[in-house]
Amino acid sequence: MALLKWSLVIVAIYLAAIVAFGVLQRRFLYFPDPRRVDPAEAGMSGVEELRLSTNDGETLLAWHAAPAPGRPLILYFHGNAANLADRAPRFRALIAHGYGLFAVSFRGYGGSTGSPTYQGLVQDGEAAYATARGRGYEQNRIVVMGESLGTGIATVIAAAHPAAALVLDSPFSSLVEVAAAHYPIFPVRSLMLDRFQSDLAIGDVRMPLLVVHGDRDPVVPIRFGRQLFERANEPKTFMSVRGGGHLVLGLADVLGRVQDWIDAATAANRR
């Protein structure tokens, strides 16, 4: 009788945990820092703050810096935590190399209205691409770049719109597969709303692709980056970073190699 009682308690706890995941899953997925930080406060002098509107009525904050002559614009999509200011070191390095920067703050993140969902973030990506084109950046001068969660949006945008290249830092085949690997005791594949299935979009990407991934990434294990890469069209390059964890593009030795790759991929587009 006691064994039956404890078995029922365990089952009840498990079912309650499943219900909690189903109801609160976006709180477990997105970790936005809503604070607006002025670019100058983040050490980004010369970077202008923009406001752009999405098709569903949200207002997004973005940082913009024009490129040096002959250099591309990096259209940057961040990951699921913090805000743009936390990416300032890599932004400064990209700008110092002569690249332009257009980094959008997703809905619910630093200075942007709304709450994050997959479909909402896709609309944010569309608004960012449209704004960049509207400011006179030709498609062959735009390099789409994403990190972690943002790779899912970067891939969708690159699949839907022409650009010079796509760079992905710590990407995944699909976020639902990553979640299932982290939480194998739960029916994640049945419950997850925001699935971020980059594997369904990557086949429509028709531009040079660079995937950068740490071989000791505890958040998005490298096998998920390789799975996405295997589905991609040529030309493509996979850069495995030995001993690297999650988000390796900001490492000095890695960033230099990435910049060399971007320079080579966009060389024919320089005027």
C-alpha positions in Angstrom: 0.0 0.0 0.0 2.8 2.4 0.9 4.6 1.6 -2.4 1.4 2.3 -4.3 0.9 5.6 -2.5 4.5 6.8 -3.2 4.1 5.7 -6.9 1.0 7.8 -7.2 2.7 10.8 -5.6 5.6 10.5 -8.1 3.2 10.2 -11.0 1.3 13.2 -9.8 4.5 15.3 -9.5 5.6 14.2 -12.9 2.3 15.1 -14.5 2.4 18.5 -12.7 5.8 19.1 -14.0 4.6 18.4 -17.6 1.7 20.8 -17.1 4.0 23.5 -15.8 6.3 23.1 -18.7 3.4 23.3 -21.2 2.1 26.5 -19.6 5.3 28.2 -18.7 7.7 26.9 -21.4 8.5 30.3 -22.8 9.7 31.5 -19.4 12.1 28.6 -19.5 13.2 29.3 -23.1 13.6 33.1 -23.2 15.7 35.1 -20.7 15.3 38.7 -21.9 16.9 41.7 -20.1 14.5 44.5 -20.9 16.8 47.3 -19.9 17.6 49.8 -22.6 21.4 50.6 -22.7 22.6 53.5 -24.7 25.3 52.5 -27.1 27.8 55.0 -25.7 27.3 53.5 -22.2 28.3 50.2 -23.6 31.5 51.6 -25.1 30.0 51.8 -28.6 30.7 55.4 -29.5 29.7 56.3 -33.1 26.9 53.7 -33.1 23.4 55.1 -33.6 20.3 53.9 -31.9 17.3 53.2 -34.3 13.7 52.4 -33.8 11.9 50.1 -36.3 8.4 48.8 -36.5 7.2 45.2 -37.1 4.2 44.2 -39.2 2.4 43.2 -36.0 2.9 46.6 -34.3 5.9 46.1 -32.1 8.7 48.7 -31.8 12.2 47.4 -31.8 15.5 49.0 -30.8 18.5 48.5 -33.0 22.1 49.6 -33.1 23.6 50.7 -36.4 27.1 51.7 -37.6 27.9 52.2 -41.3 30.7 50.1 -42.8 34.0 51.3 -44.2 34.1 51.6 -48.0 34.1 48.2 -49.6 33.1 46.4 -46.4 29.8 44.6 -45.7 27.1 45.2 -43.2 26.7 42.6 -40.5 23.0 42.0 -39.8 23.2 40.5 -36.4 20.6 38.4 -34.4 21.4 37.8 -30.8 20.8 34.8 -28.5 18.2 34.2 -25.8 19.7 36.0 -22.9 20.6 39.5 -21.8 20.6 42.5 -24.3 22.7 44.1 -27.0 25.1 45.7 -24.5 26.3 42.2 -23.5 27.5 41.7 -27.1 29.5 45.0 -27.2 32.9 43.4 -27.2 32.2 41.4 -30.4 30.4 44.3 -31.9 33.4 46.6 -31.3 35.7 44.0 -32.9 33.5 43.7 -36.0 33.3 47.5 -36.4 37.1 47.9 -35.8 37.6 45.5 -38.8 35.6 47.9 -41.0 32.3 46.1 -41.0 29.0 47.9 -40.6 26.7 46.7 -37.9 22.9 46.4 -37.7 22.0 44.6 -34.5 18.3 44.3 -33.7 17.0 43.8 -30.1 14.3 41.2 -30.3 10.9 41.9 -28.9 10.9 41.9 -25.1 14.7 42.5 -25.0 16.5 45.7 -24.2 14.4 48.6 -25.2 12.0 46.7 -27.5 8.3 46.2 -26.9 6.4 42.9 -26.8 7.2 39.4 -25.6 9.3 36.8 -27.5 7.8 34.0 -29.4 9.2 32.2 -32.5 6.8 33.8 -34.9 7.4 37.2 -33.3 11.1 36.9 -33.6 10.8 36.0 -37.3 8.8 39.2 -37.8 11.6 41.0 -36.0 14.1 39.5 -38.4 12.0 40.5 -41.3 11.8 44.1 -40.0 15.5 44.3 -39.5 16.3 43.0 -43.0 13.7 45.4 -44.6 15.1 48.3 -42.7 18.7 47.5 -43.7 17.6 47.3 -47.3 15.6 50.5 -46.9 18.7 52.3 -45.7 20.4 51.6 -49.0 22.3 48.4 -48.3 22.4 46.2 -51.3 21.7 42.5 -50.7 25.2 41.5 -51.8 26.6 43.8 -49.1 24.7 42.2 -46.2 26.2 39.3 -44.1 23.5 37.7 -42.0 25.0 36.6 -38.6 23.3 34.8 -35.7 24.3 33.4 -32.3 22.6 30.5 -30.5 18.8 31.1 -30.5 19.4 33.9 -33.1 20.8 31.4 -35.6 17.2 30.1 -36.0 16.1 33.6 -37.1 19.2 34.2 -39.1 18.7 31.0 -41.0 15.1 31.8 -41.8 15.9 35.3 -43.0 18.8 34.0 -45.2 16.4 31.3 -46.6 13.8 33.9 -47.5 16.1 36.8 -48.7 19.3 37.1 -50.7 22.4 38.2 -48.9 26.2 37.9 -49.3 26.8 35.2 -46.7 25.4 33.5 -43.6 27.5 33.1 -40.4 26.1 31.0 -37.5 27.7 30.8 -34.0 26.6 27.7 -32.0 23.6 26.8 -34.2 21.2 23.8 -33.9 19.3 21.6 -36.3 16.1 22.4 -34.3 15.6 23.8 -30.9 13.1 21.1 -30.0 15.8 18.4 -30.6 18.2 20.3 -28.2 15.5 20.6 -25.6 14.6 16.9 -25.9 18.3 16.0 -25.4 18.4 18.2 -22.2 15.1 16.9 -20.8 14.7 13.3 -22.0 12.2 12.4 -19.3 9.6 14.9 -20.6 7.6 14.6 -23.9 9.2 17.8 -25.2 8.6 17.0 -28.9 4.9 17.0 -28.2 4.7 20.0 -26.0 7.1 22.5 -27.4 5.5 25.5 -29.1 8.6 27.4 -30.4 10.5 24.7 -32.2 13.0 26.7 -34.2 13.4 24.1 -37.0 16.4 25.5 -38.8 16.8 22.1 -40.5 13.6 22.8 -42.5 14.9 26.2 -43.7 18.6 25.6 -44.3 17.9 23.9 -47.7 16.6 27.2 -49.1 19.8 29.1 -48.1 21.7 29.9 -51.4 24.8 31.7 -50.2 28.1 30.9 -48.6 27.7 29.5 -45.1 30.0 29.4 -42.2 29.2 27.4 -39.0 31.3 28.1 -36.0 30.9 25.7 -33.0 32.8 24.8 -29.8 33.4 21.1 -29.5 32.6 21.3 -25.7 29.4 23.4 -26.0 27.2 22.3 -23.0 24.2 24.3 -24.2 23.9 23.3 -27.9 26.2 20.3 -28.3 28.2 20.4 -31.4 26.4 17.4 -33.0 23.4 19.6 -33.5 25.5 22.2 -35.4 26.9 19.4 -37.6 23.4 18.1 -38.3 22.4 21.5 -39.6 25.6 21.8 -41.6 25.1 18.5 -43.3 21.7 19.6 -44.6 23.1 22.9 -46.0 24.0 23.6 -49.6 27.5 24.3 -50.8 29.6 26.4 -50.5 29.8 25.8 -46.8 32.5 25.7 -44.1 32.4 24.2 -40.6 34.8 25.6 -38.1 35.1 23.4 -35.0 36.7 25.2 -32.1 38.7 22.8 -29.9 37.9 23.1 -26.2 35.3 25.9 -27.1 32.1 26.2 -25.1 28.9 28.0 -26.1 29.3 31.1 -28.3 32.8 31.0 -29.6 32.8 33.7 -32.2 33.8 36.3 -29.6 37.1 34.5 -28.9 40.0 36.6 -30.4 41.6 33.8 -32.4 38.2 32.6 -33.7 36.9 36.1 -34.6 40.0 36.7 -36.7 39.4 33.5 -38.7 35.7 34.4 -39.1 36.6 37.8 -40.4 39.1 36.3 -42.9 36.3 34.0 -44.1 33.8 36.9 -44.5 36.4 38.9 -46.4 37.0 36.1 -48.8 33.3 35.4 -49.2 32.4 39.0 -50.0 35.6 39.9 -52.0 33.8 39.7 -55.3 31.1 42.2 -54.1 33.5 45.0 -53.2 33.3 48.2 -55.3 
